[in-house]
């Protein structure tokens, strides 16, 4: 068959070589750092959710797993919170200036005092890397305004 159809043999060799080269991950993808500023949007839990703790949304990447959870009681959503790699981040305390700059870049208000109850029609998780520390902030939108729900360090 190769004597009669040499172009078929050449094409299959090129195709095989192309598939082998695609299979290996490029070197740049293995050393890529996580972004220094990111915002991920989530939907809140819907009304009439059964009582207990439920996942409102999940974001997973090679840098970690972020889950926004909600607590529901009596068919009402009472609160939302965020976990990073299956744990709630401890309170961050004083935040560096890079967190406020990151929030401004993502069109969110600068972090201030957190609200006690985190509910709204949209949720956003802001992630800021400052050196070797990663700050995770949860915001909730009430109408047209965003409010800070929590600020933790993961």
Secondary structure as GFF3:
##gff-version 3
##sequence-region A 1 154
A	DSSP	alpha_helix	6	23	.	.	.	ID=ss1
A	DSSP	alpha_helix	27	30	.	.	.	ID=ss2
A	DSSP	beta_strand	37	42	.	.	.	ID=ss3
A	DSSP	beta_strand	52	61	.	.	.	ID=ss4
A	DSSP	beta_strand	64	73	.	.	.	ID=ss5
A	DSSP	beta_strand	76	84	.	.	.	ID=ss6
A	DSSP	beta_strand	90	91	.	.	.	ID=ss7
A	DSSP	alpha_helix	97	105	.	.	.	ID=ss8
A	DSSP	beta_strand	122	130	.	.	.	ID=ss9
A	DSSP	beta_strand	133	142	.	.	.	ID=ss10
A	DSSP	beta_strand	145	153	.	.	.	ID=ss11
###
